[in-house]
Amino acid sequence: MNAKILDEVVEQAKNLMNASSCSKEAKDAAQKWLDSIGTDTQQEQTKLFLTELEEDIVSIDGLIEFAQSEVGISHFGADAAASIAAHAREIKAAGAKYCDCPACAAAEKILEKKKELLG
């Protein structure tokens, strides 16, 4: 993997970890991956990190469904849930596949580099 791609993924991993919407598991996987760079465990940690991101990233349809559910309304509040659902429908119409919260946006950018990361 070239240094430019590695730098981009490191930046996105840090963005992911700083996102309030990031799960503890994804933060932990990102930190373990960052700690493994340049070591003999890097490839294994890369696979684990990518697997965690694939499990955590929220599809746009999943976001819409969650925001409109009783659980989503309870979590966000009725007004915010309606706003999130409307926003999600808007970005879906524009071609979005995933939620655009900071954690999902960073995860999407990292997953776009999956082939290069797995080399």
VENKA-V830816 format. One record per backbone hydrogen bond with DSSP energy under -0.5 kcal/mol. NH is the residue of the N-H (numbers start at 1). CO is the residue of the C=O. Records with the same first field share a line. If there is no record, write none. Layout:
NH = CO ; CO
//
This chain:
6 = 2
7 = 3
8 = 4
9 = 5
10 = 6
11 = 7
12 = 8
13 = 9
14 = 10
15 = 11
16 = 12
17 = 13
18 = 14
19 = 15 ; 16
22 = 19
27 = 23
28 = 24
29 = 25
30 = 26
31 = 27
32 = 28
33 = 29
34 = 30
35 = 31
36 = 32 ; 33
37 = 33 ; 34
39 = 36
42 = 39
45 = 41
46 = 42
47 = 43
48 = 44
49 = 45
50 = 46
51 = 47
52 = 48
53 = 49
54 = 50
55 = 51
56 = 52
57 = 53
59 = 57
60 = 97
63 = 59
64 = 60
65 = 61
66 = 62
67 = 63
68 = 64
69 = 65 ; 66
72 = 66
73 = 69
74 = 70
75 = 71
76 = 72
77 = 73
81 = 77
82 = 78
83 = 79
84 = 80
85 = 81
86 = 82
87 = 83
88 = 84
89 = 85
90 = 86
91 = 87
92 = 88
93 = 89
94 = 90
95 = 92
96 = 91
99 = 58
105 = 101
106 = 102
107 = 103
108 = 104
109 = 105
110 = 106
111 = 107
112 = 108
113 = 110
114 = 111
117 = 113
118 = 114
119 = 115
//
